[in-house]
Amino acid sequence: MIEAVQIIWVALQVLIGYNLVLPLVLYVMYTLRSGKTATAMRGYTEADYAIIVTAYEQVTTLGPVIDSLLQLNYSNYIIYIVADKCDVSTLIFDDARVVVLRPPETLASNTRSHFYAINNFHRAHERLTIIDSDNLVAPEYLNELNTEFDKGFVAVQGLRKAKNLDTTYACLDAARDIYYHFYDGVVLFGIGSSATLAGSGMAFTTALYKECLGHLDITGAGFDKVLQKEIIDRGYRIAFTEKAEVYDEKTSRSDQLVNQRARWINTWFRYSKFGFVIAGSGIIKFDRNRFWFGITLLRPPLFIFLILSFLFMLVNIAISATAVIVWLAAFACFILGFAIAIAHAKPDKRIVQSLVSSPKFIFYQVLSLLKVKKANKVSVATQHYHDSTINEVK
């Protein structure tokens, strides 16, 4: 009996603790594979893009978004605004490239909005890209996506950067994104696997998107989790490019943070099971893409495995000095890995300075656990309070 308890105890620690070390292991693999990238197959034409911008209840942030899209250094695209449950009386645009769609019934779903746009395309677009109503895009966004598509990829995730750093919460949110974009984007794609999807700033061939989600009706948060699973299941890789930049609104208030994280945590609990399936198929098929992608999906939210790791280490103070040393070494690996990600991004100094407030940021995410069961009923979309303009994008 005692031996069984000890085995379970060790197994639990390993299941949580490996998350501290894995990023550094993947980074070492990434550096060893550095330079092994595909070359473009073409690049002499402008692919036809549909840019889908979804809004739910709020339209106040749409002006700057559309302004940035109309400033793209590109000509072959149409912008489709799906204004779900919105007052569209103020959405008046003189440019023929902007199409405002107001569904007659409330959709309350990202994928329903996307397919409402697809079903109302003005022409058969070769590719589509999804932009949130609070995003801004860099002028070369579509050209940089094309670089990856021209290498033969059918799905590409761009880099989401912070649009606002007006509060400590926003800076810490940006730091978290830097960590995930580096390891789940740059590194994961660099070792021959796929980048995880981030919900916006991503692009697909229209045919692939319709094939993956056309038969599903996804409600609540997490459509990107289902989409990436469908893409990987079909044997494709999701490319990542840091050069296709999208500027994303960061959470600037504690209540905003709690509600948003509650939805995200709910999403992880709903879809983490995909990790077992994908990693298992990767082992069976000796497929690097599936294996590492599946392992990544099994990782709990950052604050959860950090708190559990710390608690395990405290318990071991009374059990095993050796285990405490192992935990300290694991934390050292995590800190080093986090520092590498931050250094790679060369962020605004406010982001680095905000890291001293990480415990407070973690505390509010713990509070979000109390709302997990009702997360998708709290709100379909994050409420935005930051007054953004295109001039903030540098």
C-alpha positions in Angstrom: 0.0 0.0 0.0 2.8 2.4 1.0 4.7 1.6 -2.2 1.6 2.3 -4.3 1.1 5.7 -2.6 4.8 6.5 -3.2 4.5 5.6 -6.9 1.4 7.7 -7.3 3.1 10.6 -5.5 6.1 10.5 -7.7 4.0 10.1 -10.9 1.9 13.2 -10.0 5.1 15.3 -9.5 6.5 14.1 -12.8 3.3 14.9 -14.6 3.4 18.5 -13.3 7.1 19.0 -13.1 8.0 18.2 -16.6 6.2 21.3 -17.7 8.9 23.4 -16.0 11.7 21.7 -17.9 10.1 20.9 -21.3 10.4 24.4 -22.8 14.2 24.4 -22.3 14.5 20.9 -23.8 12.5 22.1 -26.8 14.7 25.1 -27.1 17.8 23.0 -27.2 16.2 20.9 -30.0 15.3 24.1 -31.8 18.8 25.4 -31.7 20.2 22.1 -33.1 17.7 22.3 -36.0 18.2 26.0 -36.7 18.4 26.8 -40.4 16.4 23.7 -41.6 13.5 25.6 -43.2 11.5 25.1 -46.3 11.9 27.4 -49.3 9.1 29.2 -51.1 7.7 27.4 -54.1 6.3 30.5 -55.7 5.7 34.2 -54.7 4.9 36.1 -57.9 1.1 36.6 -57.4 -1.1 38.1 -54.8 -3.4 35.4 -53.5 -7.0 36.5 -53.0 -7.8 36.9 -49.3 -11.0 37.3 -47.3 -10.3 39.1 -44.1 -12.9 38.2 -41.5 -13.4 40.6 -38.6 -15.8 39.4 -36.0 -17.5 41.7 -33.5 -20.0 40.8 -30.8 -22.1 43.5 -29.2 -19.3 46.1 -29.4 -18.3 48.0 -32.5 -16.4 50.9 -30.8 -13.0 49.3 -31.6 -13.8 48.6 -35.3 -12.7 51.9 -36.7 -9.0 51.6 -36.0 -9.1 47.9 -37.1 -10.5 48.7 -40.5 -8.2 51.6 -40.9 -5.2 49.4 -40.4 -6.5 46.8 -42.8 -7.1 49.4 -45.5 -3.5 50.4 -45.1 -2.2 46.9 -45.9 0.5 46.9 -48.6 -1.7 44.6 -50.6 -4.5 44.9 -53.2 -6.2 41.6 -53.6 -8.5 41.3 -50.5 -12.0 42.1 -49.2 -12.8 42.8 -45.5 -15.9 41.1 -44.1 -17.1 42.6 -40.8 -19.6 40.2 -39.1 -21.4 42.5 -36.6 -23.2 40.0 -34.4 -25.8 41.5 -32.1 -24.4 44.9 -32.9 -25.8 48.3 -33.9 -24.3 48.8 -37.3 -25.7 52.3 -37.9 -22.3 53.8 -37.4 -20.4 51.3 -39.5 -20.3 53.3 -42.7 -17.2 52.8 -45.0 -16.6 54.4 -48.3 -14.2 51.8 -49.5 -15.7 49.0 -51.6 -13.2 46.5 -50.0 -15.2 46.7 -46.7 -18.4 44.6 -46.5 -20.6 44.9 -43.3 -22.6 41.9 -42.5 -25.3 42.0 -39.8 -26.7 38.5 -39.1 -30.5 38.6 -38.7 -30.3 36.4 -35.6 -27.7 36.3 -32.8 -24.9 33.9 -33.6 -22.9 34.1 -30.4 -20.2 31.9 -31.8 -16.9 32.6 -33.6 -17.3 29.8 -36.1 -20.9 30.7 -36.9 -19.7 34.3 -37.6 -16.9 33.0 -39.8 -19.2 30.8 -41.8 -21.8 33.6 -42.1 -19.0 35.6 -43.7 -17.9 32.6 -45.9 -21.5 32.1 -47.1 -21.7 35.8 -48.0 -18.3 36.1 -49.8 -18.4 38.4 -52.8 -16.1 36.0 -54.7 -14.4 32.7 -54.2 -11.4 33.7 -52.1 -8.4 31.4 -52.1 -7.4 32.2 -48.5 -9.0 33.7 -45.4 -7.5 35.3 -42.3 -9.3 35.9 -39.0 -8.8 39.2 -37.2 -10.4 40.2 -33.9 -12.4 43.4 -33.5 -9.6 44.8 -31.2 -6.7 43.9 -33.4 -4.5 46.1 -35.6 -2.3 44.7 -38.4 1.1 45.6 -39.7 1.2 46.8 -43.4 3.1 43.7 -44.6 0.8 41.2 -42.8 -0.6 39.5 -45.9 2.7 39.5 -47.7 4.3 37.8 -44.8 1.6 35.2 -44.6 2.1 34.5 -48.3 5.8 33.7 -47.6 4.7 30.7 -45.6 1.8 29.7 -47.9 4.3 29.8 -50.8 6.3 27.1 -49.1 3.4 24.8 -49.4 1.7 25.3 -46.0 -2.1 25.6 -45.8 -2.4 27.1 -42.3 -0.3 29.9 -40.9 -0.2 31.6 -37.5 1.2 35.1 -37.2 2.7 36.9 -34.2 0.3 38.7 -31.8 2.0 41.6 -30.1 0.7 43.9 -27.4 -1.2 46.9 -28.6 -1.4 48.5 -25.2 0.8 48.5 -22.2 -1.2 51.0 -20.2 -1.4 49.0 -16.9 0.7 46.4 -15.1 -2.0 43.8 -16.0 -1.5 44.6 -19.7 2.2 44.3 -19.4 2.1 40.9 -17.6 -0.5 39.7 -20.1 2.0 40.7 -22.8 4.8 38.9 -21.0 2.7 35.7 -20.9 2.0 36.0 -24.6 5.7 36.4 -25.4 6.4 33.2 -23.6 3.7 31.2 -25.3 4.4 32.7 -28.8 8.0 31.8 -28.5 7.7 28.2 -27.4 4.3 27.4 -29.0 5.2 29.2 -32.2 8.8 29.8 -33.0 10.3 26.8 -31.2 7.5 24.2 -31.8 7.3 25.0 -35.5 11.1 25.2 -35.6 11.5 21.6 -34.4 9.3 20.3 -37.2 6.0 20.3 -35.4 3.1 22.9 -35.7 2.5 26.2 -34.1 -0.6 26.4 -31.9 -3.4 28.7 -33.1 -4.0 31.9 -31.1 -7.6 32.7 -32.1 -6.7 35.6 -34.5 -3.8 36.6 -36.7 -4.1 33.3 -38.4 -4.8 32.3 -42.0 -5.9 29.2 -43.9 -6.8 28.2 -47.4 -10.6 28.6 -47.5 -11.0 25.0 -48.6 -9.1 23.7 -45.5 -11.1 25.9 -43.1 -14.4 24.7 -44.6 -13.3 21.1 -44.5 -12.2 21.3 -40.9 -15.1 23.1 -39.3 -17.9 23.1 -41.9 -19.5 20.0 -40.2 -19.2 21.3 -36.7 -21.2 23.8 -34.6 -18.8 25.1 -32.0 -20.1 27.4 -29.2 -18.2 29.0 -26.4 -14.5 29.7 -26.4 -12.0 27.4 -28.0 -12.9 27.1 -31.7 -9.1 27.5 -32.4 -8.4 24.4 -30.3 -10.9 22.3 -32.3 -9.6 23.8 -35.6 -5.9 23.0 -34.9 -6.8 19.5 -33.9 -8.7 19.0 -37.2 -5.7 20.4 -39.1 -3.2 18.1 -37.4 -5.5 15.1 -37.8 -5.3 15.6 -41.5 -1.6 15.4 -41.5 -0.8 19.1 -42.0 1.6 21.4 -40.2 0.6 24.8 -39.0 3.3 27.3 -39.9 4.4 30.2 -37.8 5.9 33.5 -38.8 6.9 36.3 -36.5 6.9 38.7 -39.4 3.1 38.6 -39.9 2.4 41.0 -37.0 -1.0 41.6 -35.4 -1.4 43.9 -32.5 -3.7 42.6 -29.8 -5.6 44.3 -27.0 -4.2 43.2 -23.6 -6.3 42.9 -20.5 -5.9 46.2 -18.5 -8.3 45.6 -15.6 -8.5 42.9 -12.9 -12.2 42.1 -13.6 -11.5 41.8 -17.3 -8.6 39.5 -16.5 -10.7 37.2 -14.3 -13.5 36.8 -16.8 -11.2 36.2 -19.7 -9.0 33.7 -17.9 -12.1 31.8 -16.7 -13.1 31.2 -20.3 -9.6 30.2 -21.2 -9.2 27.8 -18.3 -12.6 26.3 -19.2 -11.4 25.8 -22.7 -8.3 24.0 -21.6 -10.3 21.6 -19.4 -12.7 21.0 -22.4 -10.1 20.4 -25.0 -6.9 19.1 -23.3 -8.0 15.6 -24.1 -7.0 16.3 -27.7 -3.4 16.1 -26.5 -3.6 12.5 -25.6 -5.2 11.5 -28.9 -2.7 13.6 -31.0 0.4 12.6 -29.0 -0.7 8.9 -29.1 -1.2 9.0 -32.9 2.3 10.6 -33.2 3.9 7.7 -31.3 2.0 5.1 -33.4 2.8 6.9 -36.7 6.3 8.0 -35.7 5.1 11.5 -36.5 7.1 14.4 -34.9 4.5 16.9 -35.8 1.7 15.1 -34.0 3.8 14.0 -31.0 5.2 17.3 -29.9 2.0 19.1 -30.7 0.0 16.7 -28.6 2.4 17.0 -25.7 2.1 20.8 -25.8 -1.7 20.6 -25.6 -1.5 18.6 -22.4 0.3 21.4 -20.6 -2.0 23.1 -18.0 -2.3 26.9 -17.9 0.9 28.5 -16.8 -0.2 29.6 -13.4 -1.7 26.3 -12.5 1.4 24.2 -13.1 3.6 26.9 -11.4 1.4 26.8 -8.2 1.2 23.0 -8.2 4.9 22.7 -8.6 5.6 25.1 -5.8 3.2 23.2 -3.5 4.8 19.9 -4.4 8.2 21.4 -3.5 6.9 22.6 -0.1 5.5 19.2 0.7 8.9 17.6 -0.1 10.6 19.8 2.5 9.2 17.3 5.0 9.7 14.3 2.9 12.9 14.4 0.7 15.7 16.9 0.5 16.7 15.3 -2.8 13.3 16.0 -4.3 13.5 19.6 -3.1 16.8 20.0 -5.0 15.2 18.5 -8.1 12.3 20.9 -7.9 14.6 23.8 -7.4 16.6 22.7 -10.5 13.3 22.4 -12.4 12.3 26.0 -11.4 15.7 27.2 -12.5 15.2 25.6 -15.9 11.8 27.3 -16.2 13.2 30.7 -15.2 16.0 30.3 -17.8 13.5 29.3 -20.4 11.3 32.2 -19.6 14.3 34.6 -19.8 15.2 33.2 -23.2 11.7 33.9 -24.5 11.8 37.4 -23.2 15.2 38.1 -24.5 14.2 36.8 -28.0 11.3 39.3 -28.1 13.3 42.3 -27.1 10.2 43.7 -25.4 9.4 47.2 -24.1 11.1 47.7 -20.7 7.7 48.1 -19.1 7.0 44.4 -19.7 10.2 43.4 -18.0 9.6 45.7 -15.1 6.1 44.4 -14.6 7.4 40.8 -13.9 7.9 41.8 -10.2 4.1 42.0 -10.0 3.6 38.4 -11.2 2.2 37.1 -7.9 -0.7 39.5 -8.1 -1.3 38.5 -11.7 -1.4 34.9 -10.6 -3.7 35.6 -7.7 -6.4 37.0 -10.1 -6.0 34.0 -12.3 -6.6 31.8 -9.3 -9.8 33.8 -8.7 -10.8 33.0 -12.3 -10.9 29.3 -11.3 -14.0 30.0 -9.3 -15.8 31.1 -12.5 -14.6 28.2 -14.7 -17.9 26.2 -14.8 -19.9 29.3 -15.8 -17.2 30.8 -17.9 -18.9 30.7 -21.2 -22.0 32.3 -19.7 -20.1 35.3 -18.3 -19.5 36.8 -21.7 -19.0 35.6 -25.2 -16.3 38.2 -25.8 -13.8 40.2 -23.7 -15.0 43.7 -22.8 -12.5 46.3 -24.0 -11.8 49.5 -22.1 -8.6 50.8 -23.8 -9.1 53.6 -26.4 -6.9 52.4 -29.2 -5.7 54.1 -32.3 -3.7 53.1 -35.3 -0.9 55.5 -34.2 0.0 53.1 -31.3 1.4 50.6 -33.8 5.1 51.2 -34.3 
